């Protein structure tokens, strides 16, 4: 009984150490997949127009690219977007672009390979995604 408590405490301590170690590294830099970041808002008509294209591309590329959607619709969704951005090492990117809804960016590590705003050209995204995959 006493041994089980010790093992649980040691396991919990190791898990905590691993968590802190992971939190200090940006996920974008660790990700083997290129990362596609989408900044959107529910009230943004350009975002609504772009959504069907992005949903289709997420289905097509979802196994090869990591998609991160940052919703800046209101204070609550922005707070959640900030948490997500922090988790993925994208805090500075979100801070610089949070007012530019319908922004789409492709990252390889911490390098921006492609960034656009209010672009509805599906072929431009396919080209950017394929280029990111070729370079990764």
NUBA-364179 format. One record per atom (N, C-alpha, C, O, CB): atom name; x, y, z negated; residue in three letters. Coordinates in steps of 0.02 Angstrom, whole numbers, plus 50000, padded with zeros to 5 digits. Glycine has a CB too. Layout:
N
R/CA/X/Y/Z/ALA
...
***
This chain:
136
R/N/50041/49941/50000/UNK
R/CA/50000/50000/50000/UNK
R/C/50043/50063/50000/UNK
R/O/50032/50109/50040/UNK
R/CB/49953/50000/49940/UNK
R/N/50092/50065/49956/UNK
R/CA/50139/50121/49951/UNK
R/C/50178/50129/50016/UNK
R/O/50190/50185/50038/UNK
R/CB/50187/50112/49891/UNK
R/N/50198/50073/50046/UNK
R/CA/50237/50073/50108/UNK
R/C/50195/50104/50164/UNK
R/O/50222/50142/50205/UNK
R/CB/50258/50002/50127/UNK
R/N/50131/50088/50167/UNK
R/CA/50088/50117/50219/UNK
R/C/50084/50193/50215/UNK
R/O/50084/50227/50266/UNK
R/CB/50017/50087/50214/UNK
R/N/50081/50219/50154/UNK
R/CA/50079/50292/50145/UNK
R/C/50144/50324/50170/UNK
R/O/50142/50377/50202/UNK
R/CB/50068/50309/50071/UNK
R/N/50200/50293/50155/UNK
R/CA/50264/50319/50177/UNK
R/C/50267/50320/50253/UNK
R/O/50288/50369/50283/UNK
R/CB/50322/50276/50148/UNK
R/N/50247/50264/50284/UNK
R/CA/50248/50261/50357/UNK
R/C/50202/50313/50388/UNK
R/O/50219/50344/50438/UNK
R/CB/50227/50191/50381/UNK
R/N/50143/50323/50358/UNK
R/CA/50097/50374/50383/UNK
R/C/50127/50444/50378/UNK
R/O/50121/50484/50424/UNK
R/CB/50030/50371/50346/UNK
R/N/50160/50458/50322/UNK
R/CA/50191/50524/50313/UNK
R/C/50248/50534/50362/UNK
R/O/50255/50588/50391/UNK
R/CB/50216/50532/50241/UNK
R/N/50289/50483/50371/UNK
R/CA/50345/50488/50418/UNK
R/C/50318/50497/50489/UNK
R/O/50343/50537/50527/UNK
R/CB/50391/50425/50414/UNK
R/N/50267/50458/50506/UNK
R/CA/50236/50463/50572/UNK
R/C/50207/50532/50584/UNK
R/O/50215/50561/50638/UNK
R/CB/50182/50411/50581/UNK
R/N/50173/50558/50534/UNK
R/CA/50144/50625/50540/UNK
R/C/50199/50678/50548/UNK
R/O/50192/50725/50588/UNK
R/CB/50100/50641/50479/UNK
R/N/50253/50671/50510/UNK
R/CA/50308/50718/50515/UNK
R/C/50340/50716/50584/UNK
R/O/50356/50768/50613/UNK
R/CB/50361/50704/50461/UNK
R/N/50350/50656/50610/UNK
R/CA/50379/50649/50677/UNK
R/C/50333/50678/50731/UNK
R/O/50356/50710/50778/UNK
R/CB/50394/50575/50693/UNK
R/N/50269/50666/50723/UNK
R/CA/50221/50694/50771/UNK
R/C/50222/50770/50770/UNK
R/O/50219/50802/50822/UNK
R/CB/50150/50668/50757/UNK
R/N/50227/50798/50710/UNK
R/CA/50230/50871/50703/UNK
R/C/50294/50900/50734/UNK
R/O/50292/50951/50768/UNK
R/CB/50227/50890/50629/UNK
R/N/50350/50866/50723/UNK
R/CA/50413/50888/50753/UNK
R/C/50408/50885/50830/UNK
R/O/50429/50932/50864/UNK
R/CB/50472/50843/50729/UNK
R/N/50380/50832/50856/UNK
R/CA/50372/50825/50929/UNK
R/C/50326/50880/50956/UNK
R/O/50339/50908/51009/UNK
R/CB/50344/50756/50947/UNK
R/N/50272/50895/50920/UNK
R/CA/50226/50948/50941/UNK
R/C/50260/51015/50944/UNK
R/O/50253/51051/50994/UNK
R/CB/50166/50951/50893/UNK
R/N/50299/51033/50892/UNK
R/CA/50335/51096/50893/UNK
R/C/50386/51098/50949/UNK
R/O/50396/51151/50979/UNK
R/CB/50369/51108/50825/UNK
R/N/50419/51043/50962/UNK
R/CA/50468/51041/51017/UNK
R/C/50433/51052/51083/UNK
R/O/50459/51089/51126/UNK
R/CB/50505/50974/51017/UNK
R/N/50375/51022/51094/UNK
R/CA/50339/51030/51157/UNK
R/C/50312/51101/51164/UNK
R/O/50310/51127/51220/UNK
R/CB/50281/50980/51162/UNK
R/N/50292/51132/51109/UNK
R/CA/50264/51199/51112/UNK
R/C/50316/51251/51132/UNK
R/O/50298/51303/51160/UNK
R/CB/50234/51218/51045/UNK
R/N/50379/51237/51120/UNK
R/CA/50431/51286/51136/UNK
R/C/50450/51284/51209/UNK
R/O/50485/51329/51233/UNK
R/CB/50491/51273/51093/UNK
R/N/50428/51233/51246/UNK
R/CA/50446/51227/51317/UNK
R/C/50385/51242/51360/UNK
R/O/50332/51214/51348/UNK
R/CB/50473/51157/51333/UNK
R/N/50391/51286/51409/UNK
R/CA/50333/51299/51452/UNK
R/C/50317/51238/51495/UNK
R/O/50363/51207/51522/UNK
R/CB/50346/51360/51497/UNK
R/N/50253/51222/51501/UNK
R/CA/50233/51164/51539/UNK
R/C/50249/51173/51613/UNK
R/O/50267/51125/51647/UNK
R/CB/50158/51151/51530/UNK
R/N/50243/51235/51638/UNK
R/CA/50258/51247/51709/UNK
R/C/50329/51224/51725/UNK
R/O/50340/51192/51777/UNK
R/CB/50249/51322/51727/UNK
R/N/50376/51240/51682/UNK
R/CA/50445/51221/51694/UNK
R/C/50455/51146/51690/UNK
R/O/50498/51118/51725/UNK
R/CB/50491/51256/51644/UNK
R/N/50416/51111/51648/UNK
R/CA/50423/51039/51639/UNK
R/C/50385/51000/51692/UNK
R/O/50403/50943/51708/UNK
R/CB/50399/51019/51571/UNK
R/N/50333/51029/51720/UNK
R/CA/50290/50993/51766/UNK
R/C/50329/50972/51828/UNK
R/O/50366/51012/51858/UNK
R/CB/50230/51036/51785/UNK
R/N/50320/50910/51847/UNK
R/CA/50351/50886/51909/UNK
R/C/50310/50907/51969/UNK
R/O/50336/50909/52025/UNK
R/CB/50359/50809/51907/UNK
R/N/50247/50922/51958/UNK
R/CA/50203/50943/52011/UNK
R/C/50204/51019/52017/UNK
R/O/50211/51053/51966/UNK
R/CB/50131/50918/51999/UNK
R/N/50198/51045/52077/UNK
R/CA/50186/51117/52084/UNK
R/C/50120/51135/52048/UNK
R/O/50075/51093/52044/UNK
R/CB/50185/51139/52159/UNK
R/N/50116/51196/52023/UNK
R/CA/50057/51218/51986/UNK
R/C/50021/51273/52024/UNK
R/O/50052/51322/52045/UNK
R/CB/50077/51242/51915/UNK
R/N/49957/51265/52034/UNK
R/CA/49915/51315/52066/UNK
R/C/49875/51350/52011/UNK
R/O/49837/51318/51974/UNK
R/CB/49867/51283/52121/UNK
R/N/49883/51416/52006/UNK
R/CA/49849/51455/51956/UNK
R/C/49795/51497/51990/UNK
R/O/49808/51531/52040/UNK
R/CB/49899/51500/51916/UNK
R/N/49735/51493/51963/UNK
R/CA/49679/51531/51990/UNK
R/C/49652/51577/51935/UNK
R/O/49633/51553/51881/UNK
R/CB/49622/51483/52017/UNK
R/N/49651/51642/51949/UNK
R/CA/49621/51689/51901/UNK
R/C/49553/51708/51928/UNK
R/O/49546/51734/51984/UNK
R/CB/49667/51754/51892/UNK
R/N/49501/51693/51888/UNK
R/CA/49432/51703/51912/UNK
R/C/49389/51735/51858/UNK
R/O/49407/51736/51799/UNK
R/CB/49402/51637/51934/UNK
R/N/49332/51760/51879/UNK
R/CA/49281/51786/51834/UNK
R/C/49213/51770/51864/UNK
R/O/49204/51771/51925/UNK
R/CB/49290/51863/51821/UNK
R/N/49165/51755/51820/UNK
R/CA/49098/51738/51843/UNK
R/C/49065/51795/51881/UNK
R/O/49026/51784/51927/UNK
R/CB/49054/51717/51784/UNK
R/N/49080/51857/51862/UNK
R/CA/49048/51916/51892/UNK
R/C/49082/51938/51957/UNK
R/O/49059/51984/51990/UNK
R/CB/49049/51973/51843/UNK
R/N/49137/51905/51976/UNK
R/CA/49176/51925/52034/UNK
R/C/49149/51892/52098/UNK
R/O/49150/51831/52106/UNK
R/CB/49251/51904/52024/UNK
R/N/49123/51933/52143/UNK
R/CA/49094/51906/52205/UNK
R/C/49148/51873/52249/UNK
R/O/49133/51824/52283/UNK
R/CB/49059/51962/52245/UNK
R/N/49209/51898/52249/UNK
R/CA/49263/51867/52287/UNK
R/C/49279/51797/52259/UNK
R/O/49293/51751/52296/UNK
R/CB/49327/51911/52286/UNK
R/N/49276/51791/52193/UNK
R/CA/49288/51726/52161/UNK
R/C/49234/51676/52180/UNK
R/O/49248/51617/52193/UNK
R/CB/49291/51734/52084/UNK
R/N/49173/51700/52182/UNK
R/CA/49117/51657/52201/UNK
R/C/49124/51634/52273/UNK
R/O/49108/51577/52290/UNK
R/CB/49049/51693/52191/UNK
R/N/49148/51678/52316/UNK
R/CA/49158/51660/52386/UNK
R/C/49216/51611/52394/UNK
R/O/49215/51567/52438/UNK
R/CB/49172/51724/52428/UNK
R/N/49267/51618/52352/UNK
R/CA/49326/51575/52355/UNK
R/C/49315/51506/52324/UNK
R/O/49348/51458/52342/UNK
R/CB/49384/51609/52321/UNK
R/N/49268/51502/52277/UNK
R/CA/49259/51441/52238/UNK
R/C/49248/51378/52280/UNK
R/O/49280/51327/52266/UNK
R/CB/49200/51450/52193/UNK
R/N/49205/51377/52330/UNK
R/CA/49196/51315/52369/UNK
R/C/49261/51290/52402/UNK
R/O/49274/51230/52405/UNK
R/CB/49142/51325/52422/UNK
R/N/49300/51337/52427/UNK
R/CA/49364/51319/52458/UNK
R/C/49411/51289/52406/UNK
R/O/49442/51237/52419/UNK
R/CB/49397/51381/52490/UNK
R/N/49416/51321/52348/UNK
R/CA/49460/51296/52295/UNK
R/C/49437/51228/52269/UNK
R/O/49478/51184/52256/UNK
R/CB/49464/51346/52237/UNK
R/N/49372/51218/52262/UNK
R/CA/49346/51154/52239/UNK
R/C/49364/51099/52288/UNK
R/O/49383/51044/52269/UNK
R/CB/49269/51158/52229/UNK
R/N/49357/51114/52352/UNK
R/CA/49375/51066/52404/UNK
R/C/49450/51050/52403/UNK
R/O/49470/50992/52408/UNK
R/CB/49355/51093/52474/UNK
R/N/49490/51101/52395/UNK
R/CA/49563/51092/52393/UNK
R/C/49585/51055/52329/UNK
R/O/49633/51017/52330/UNK
R/CB/49599/51160/52397/UNK
R/N/49549/51067/52274/UNK
R/CA/49565/51030/52213/UNK
R/C/49553/50956/52223/UNK
R/O/49591/50914/52199/UNK
R/CB/49522/51057/52154/UNK
R/N/49499/50939/52258/UNK
R/CA/49486/50868/52273/UNK
R/C/49540/50839/52318/UNK
R/O/49563/50783/52308/UNK
R/CB/49417/50860/52306/UNK
R/N/49560/50878/52368/UNK
R/CA/49609/50855/52417/UNK
R/C/49679/50849/52387/UNK
R/O/49715/50801/52402/UNK
R/CB/49610/50903/52477/UNK
R/N/49699/50896/52344/UNK
R/CA/49767/50899/52318/UNK
R/C/49773/50883/52244/UNK
R/O/49828/50884/52216/UNK
R/CB/49795/50969/52331/UNK
R/N/49718/50867/52212/UNK
R/CA/49718/50858/52139/UNK
R/C/49766/50807/52112/UNK
R/O/49788/50813/52055/UNK
R/CB/49651/50840/52118/UNK
R/N/49783/50757/52151/UNK
R/CA/49831/50706/52127/UNK
R/C/49903/50727/52137/UNK
R/O/49949/50696/52110/UNK
R/CB/49818/50641/52163/UNK
R/N/49915/50780/52176/UNK
R/CA/49983/50801/52191/UNK
R/C/50001/50870/52164/UNK
R/O/50060/50886/52158/UNK
R/CB/49994/50801/52265/UNK
R/N/49951/50910/52147/UNK
R/CA/49961/50977/52120/UNK
R/C/49925/50981/52053/UNK
R/O/49874/50948/52043/UNK
R/CB/49937/51032/52169/UNK
R/N/49950/51022/52009/UNK
R/CA/49915/51036/51947/UNK
R/C/49879/51102/51955/UNK
R/O/49909/51153/51973/UNK
R/CB/49965/51038/51885/UNK
R/N/49814/51103/51942/UNK
R/CA/49773/51163/51948/UNK
R/C/49758/51190/51879/UNK
R/O/49736/51154/51835/UNK
R/CB/49708/51149/51987/UNK
R/N/49770/51255/51870/UNK
R/CA/49756/51289/51807/UNK
R/C/49710/51348/51823/UNK
R/O/49729/51394/51859/UNK
R/CB/49822/51313/51771/UNK
R/N/49650/51346/51796/UNK
R/CA/49601/51399/51807/UNK
R/C/49599/51443/51745/UNK
R/O/49588/51419/51689/UNK
R/CB/49530/51370/51824/UNK
R/N/49609/51508/51755/UNK
R/CA/49608/51557/51700/UNK
R/C/49547/51603/51711/UNK
R/O/49547/51645/51755/UNK
R/CB/49675/51598/51698/UNK
R/N/49497/51593/51669/UNK
R/CA/49434/51630/51675/UNK
R/C/49438/51693/51632/UNK
R/O/49447/51688/51571/UNK
R/CB/49374/51586/51654/UNK
R/N/49432/51751/51663/UNK
R/CA/49436/51815/51628/UNK
R/C/49368/51851/51628/UNK
R/O/49365/51913/51626/UNK
R/CB/49489/51860/51661/UNK
R/N/49314/51813/51630/UNK
R/CA/49246/51841/51635/UNK
R/C/49227/51887/51578/UNK
R/O/49195/51938/51588/UNK
R/CB/49196/51785/51639/UNK
R/N/49247/51868/51516/UNK
R/CA/49229/51907/51457/UNK
R/C/49281/51896/51403/UNK
R/O/49331/51861/51414/UNK
R/CB/49158/51888/51432/UNK
R/N/49271/51926/51345/UNK
R/CA/49321/51921/51292/UNK
R/C/49333/51850/51270/UNK
R/O/49391/51831/51257/UNK
R/CB/49299/51962/51232/UNK
R/N/49280/51809/51266/UNK
R/CA/49288/51740/51244/UNK
R/C/49327/51699/51295/UNK
R/O/49373/51662/51276/UNK
R/CB/49220/51708/51231/UNK
R/N/49308/51705/51359/UNK
R/CA/49344/51666/51410/UNK
R/C/49415/51691/51419/UNK
R/O/49460/51652/51434/UNK
R/CB/49306/51668/51477/UNK
R/N/49426/51756/51410/UNK
R/CA/49493/51783/51414/UNK
R/C/49537/51756/51357/UNK
R/O/49595/51741/51367/UNK
R/CB/49491/51861/51412/UNK
R/N/49508/51751/51297/UNK
R/CA/49546/51723/51241/UNK
R/C/49566/51651/51256/UNK
R/O/49622/51630/51242/UNK
R/CB/49504/51727/51175/UNK
R/N/49520/51614/51284/UNK
R/CA/49535/51544/51303/UNK
R/C/49586/51542/51359/UNK
R/O/49631/51499/51359/UNK
R/CB/49470/51507/51325/UNK
R/N/49581/51587/51408/UNK
R/CA/49629/51591/51462/UNK
R/C/49699/51607/51435/UNK
R/O/49749/51580/51459/UNK
R/CB/49608/51645/51514/UNK
R/N/49703/51651/51386/UNK
R/CA/49767/51667/51355/UNK
R/C/49798/51605/51322/UNK
R/O/49859/51594/51327/UNK
R/CB/49760/51723/51304/UNK
R/N/49757/51565/51289/UNK
R/CA/49782/51503/51258/UNK
R/C/49808/51455/51312/UNK
R/O/49861/51426/51305/UNK
R/CB/49726/51468/51216/UNK
R/N/49769/51447/51364/UNK
R/CA/49788/51403/51419/UNK
R/C/49852/51428/51452/UNK
R/O/49898/51389/51467/UNK
R/CB/49732/51397/51471/UNK
R/N/49855/51493/51465/UNK
R/CA/49915/51522/51496/UNK
R/C/49976/51510/51452/UNK
R/O/50030/51492/51477/UNK
R/CB/49905/51598/51508/UNK
R/N/49969/51520/51388/UNK
R/CA/50025/51509/51342/UNK
R/C/50048/51437/51344/UNK
R/O/50107/51422/51347/UNK
R/CB/50005/51528/51270/UNK
R/N/50000/51392/51344/UNK
R/CA/50015/51320/51346/UNK
R/C/50055/51301/51409/UNK
R/O/50098/51257/51407/UNK
R/CB/49950/51279/51344/UNK
R/N/50041/51335/51463/UNK
R/CA/50073/51320/51527/UNK
R/C/50131/51366/51544/UNK
R/O/50158/51363/51599/UNK
R/CB/50022/51323/51582/UNK
R/N/50150/51409/51497/UNK
R/CA/50206/51455/51510/UNK
R/C/50188/51510/51560/UNK
R/O/50231/51535/51596/UNK
R/CB/50265/51417/51536/UNK
R/N/50124/51529/51561/UNK
R/CA/50099/51578/51609/UNK
R/C/50075/51643/51577/UNK
R/O/50039/51681/51610/UNK
R/CB/50043/51547/51649/UNK
R/N/50093/51655/51515/UNK
R/CA/50067/51714/51480/UNK
R/C/50084/51779/51515/UNK
R/O/50041/51822/51523/UNK
R/CB/50095/51716/51409/UNK
R/N/50147/51787/51536/UNK
R/CA/50166/51848/51571/UNK
R/C/50129/51856/51637/UNK
R/O/50107/51911/51654/UNK
R/CB/50242/51849/51584/UNK
R/N/50121/51801/51673/UNK
R/CA/50085/51803/51736/UNK
R/C/50013/51825/51725/UNK
R/O/49988/51868/51762/UNK
R/CB/50086/51733/51771/UNK
R/N/49979/51797/51675/UNK
R/CA/49910/51817/51661/UNK
R/C/49907/51890/51640/UNK
R/O/49863/51926/51663/UNK
R/CB/49880/51772/51606/UNK
R/N/49952/51911/51598/UNK
R/CA/49951/51980/51575/UNK
R/C/49958/52029/51633/UNK
R/O/49924/52080/51635/UNK
R/CB/50008/51992/51524/UNK
R/N/50002/52012/51680/UNK
R/CA/50013/52055/51739/UNK
R/C/49956/52054/51788/UNK
R/O/49946/52102/51826/UNK
R/CB/50077/52035/51773/UNK
R/N/49917/51999/51790/UNK
R/CA/49868/51989/51843/UNK
R/C/49796/51980/51819/UNK
R/O/49752/51966/51860/UNK
R/CB/49886/51931/51883/UNK
R/N/49782/51988/51755/UNK
R/CA/49715/51972/51729/UNK
R/C/49660/52016/51759/UNK
R/O/49602/51997/51758/UNK
R/CB/49715/51978/51655/UNK
R/N/49678/52074/51784/UNK
R/CA/49627/52118/51814/UNK
R/C/49620/52106/51890/UNK
R/O/49580/52138/51923/UNK
R/CB/49645/52192/51802/UNK
R/N/49660/52060/51916/UNK
R/CA/49659/52044/51987/UNK
R/C/49622/51978/51997/UNK
R/O/49652/51927/52012/UNK
R/CB/49731/52040/52017/UNK
R/N/49556/51980/51988/UNK
R/CA/49518/51919/51996/UNK
R/C/49521/51895/52068/UNK
R/O/49532/51934/52115/UNK
R/CB/49444/51930/51975/UNK
R/N/49512/51831/52076/UNK
R/CA/49520/51794/52140/UNK
R/C/49593/51790/52160/UNK
R/O/49609/51782/52219/UNK
R/CB/49479/51828/52195/UNK
R/N/49638/51795/52112/UNK
R/CA/49709/51783/52124/UNK
R/C/49723/51709/52124/UNK
R/O/49698/51672/52081/UNK
R/CB/49754/51820/52072/UNK
R/N/49763/51687/52172/UNK
R/CA/49786/51617/52174/UNK
R/C/49862/51620/52183/UNK
R/O/49888/51655/52227/UNK
R/CB/49752/51576/52233/UNK
R/N/49897/51584/52140/UNK
R/CA/49970/51581/52144/UNK
R/C/49993/51508/52140/UNK
R/O/49962/51467/52106/UNK
R/CB/50003/51624/52087/UNK
R/N/50048/51494/52174/UNK
R/CA/50077/51427/52172/UNK
R/C/50146/51433/52141/UNK
R/O/50188/51473/52164/UNK
R/CB/50081/51395/52244/UNK
R/N/50158/51394/52089/UNK
R/CA/50222/51394/52053/UNK
R/C/50258/51328/52064/UNK
R/O/50227/51275/52067/UNK
R/CB/50211/51406/51978/UNK
R/N/50323/51333/52070/UNK
R/CA/50366/51274/52064/UNK
R/C/50414/51291/52007/UNK
R/O/50457/51335/52014/UNK
R/CB/50405/51258/52133/UNK
R/N/50406/51257/51951/UNK
R/CA/50442/51277/51891/UNK
R/C/50416/51346/51872/UNK
R/O/50355/51356/51868/UNK
R/CB/50519/51278/51902/UNK
R/N/50461/51393/51860/UNK
R/CA/50440/51461/51842/UNK
R/C/50442/51508/51902/UNK
R/O/50432/51568/51895/UNK
R/CB/50485/51489/51788/UNK
R/N/50454/51481/51961/UNK
R/CA/50460/51521/52022/UNK
R/C/50393/51524/52059/UNK
R/O/50361/51473/52072/UNK
R/CB/50514/51492/52069/UNK
R/N/50371/51585/52075/UNK
R/CA/50310/51594/52115/UNK
R/C/50328/51583/52188/UNK
R/O/50368/51620/52217/UNK
R/CB/50278/51665/52103/UNK
R/N/50297/51533/52218/UNK
R/CA/50309/51518/52289/UNK
R/C/50259/51553/52334/UNK
R/O/50273/51566/52393/UNK
R/CB/50305/51443/52301/UNK
R/N/50200/51569/52307/UNK
R/CA/50146/51598/52347/UNK
R/C/50099/51633/52299/UNK
R/O/50084/51608/52245/UNK
R/CB/50108/51543/52389/UNK
R/N/50076/51692/52319/UNK
R/CA/50026/51728/52279/UNK
R/C/49984/51770/52325/UNK
R/O/50009/51803/52370/UNK
R/CB/50060/51772/52224/UNK
R/N/49919/51768/52314/UNK
R/CA/49873/51806/52356/UNK
R/C/49812/51826/52315/UNK
R/O/49796/51795/52264/UNK
R/CB/49853/51766/52418/UNK
R/N/49776/51877/52339/UNK
R/CA/49715/51901/52306/UNK
R/C/49661/51909/52359/UNK
R/O/49674/51934/52414/UNK
R/CB/49728/51969/52269/UNK
R/N/49601/51886/52343/UNK
R/CA/49544/51891/52387/UNK
R/C/49560/51864/52457/UNK
R/O/49544/51895/52508/UNK
R/CB/49520/51963/52392/UNK
R/N/49592/51807/52459/UNK
R/CA/49609/51774/52522/UNK
R/C/49562/51716/52531/UNK
R/O/49560/51670/52489/UNK
R/CB/49684/51751/52522/UNK
R/N/49524/51716/52584/UNK
R/CA/49475/51663/52596/UNK
R/C/49496/51616/52653/UNK
R/O/49456/51576/52677/UNK
R/CB/49407/51694/52613/UNK
R/N/49559/51621/52674/UNK
R/CA/49586/51581/52729/UNK
R/C/49610/51514/52702/UNK
R/O/49665/51509/52674/UNK
R/CB/49643/51619/52764/UNK
R/N/49570/51463/52711/UNK
R/CA/49586/51395/52687/UNK
R/C/49654/51372/52714/UNK
R/O/49693/51341/52677/UNK
R/CB/49532/51346/52708/UNK
R/N/49668/51387/52776/UNK
R/CA/49731/51366/52807/UNK
R/C/49792/51396/52771/UNK
R/O/49844/51364/52767/UNK
R/CB/49732/51385/52881/UNK
R/N/49785/51456/52746/UNK
R/CA/49840/51488/52709/UNK
R/C/49856/51448/52646/UNK
R/O/49914/51440/52628/UNK
R/CB/49823/51561/52692/UNK
R/N/49804/51424/52613/UNK
R/CA/49814/51384/52552/UNK
R/C/49844/51316/52569/UNK
R/O/49889/51292/52535/UNK
R/CB/49748/51375/52515/UNK
R/N/49818/51285/52621/UNK
R/CA/49845/51219/52642/UNK
R/C/49919/51226/52658/UNK
R/O/49959/51184/52637/UNK
R/CB/49807/51192/52704/UNK
R/N/49938/51278/52694/UNK
R/CA/50009/51290/52711/UNK
R/C/50050/51300/52647/UNK
R/O/50104/51270/52640/UNK
R/CB/50015/51353/52756/UNK
R/N/50026/51341/52601/UNK
R/CA/50062/51355/52539/UNK
R/C/50068/51292/52496/UNK
R/O/50121/51278/52468/UNK
R/CB/50026/51410/52499/UNK
R/N/50014/51254/52491/UNK
R/CA/50015/51193/52451/UNK
R/C/50063/51141/52481/UNK
R/O/50103/51110/52445/UNK
R/CB/49944/51163/52444/UNK
R/N/50059/51132/52546/UNK
R/CA/50104/51084/52580/UNK
R/C/50177/51106/52573/UNK
R/O/50221/51064/52564/UNK
R/CB/50085/51078/52654/UNK
R/N/50190/51170/52579/UNK
R/CA/50259/51195/52571/UNK
R/C/50283/51182/52500/UNK
R/O/50340/51160/52490/UNK
R/CB/50263/51271/52588/UNK
R/N/50241/51195/52450/UNK
R/CA/50260/51183/52381/UNK
R/C/50275/51109/52369/UNK
R/O/50322/51092/52334/UNK
R/CB/50205/51207/52333/UNK
R/N/50235/51066/52398/UNK
R/CA/50246/50994/52390/UNK
R/C/50311/50972/52424/UNK
R/O/50347/50930/52398/UNK
R/CB/50187/50955/52419/UNK
R/N/50325/51001/52482/UNK
R/CA/50387/50984/52518/UNK
R/C/50449/51006/52479/UNK
R/O/50501/50974/52483/UNK
R/CB/50387/51016/52588/UNK
R/N/50442/51062/52442/UNK
R/CA/50500/51089/52406/UNK
R/C/50508/51057/52336/UNK
R/O/50560/51067/52304/UNK
R/CB/50493/51164/52399/UNK
R/N/50458/51020/52314/UNK
R/CA/50464/50992/52246/UNK
R/C/50497/50924/52247/UNK
R/O/50506/50893/52194/UNK
R/CB/50395/50986/52214/UNK
***
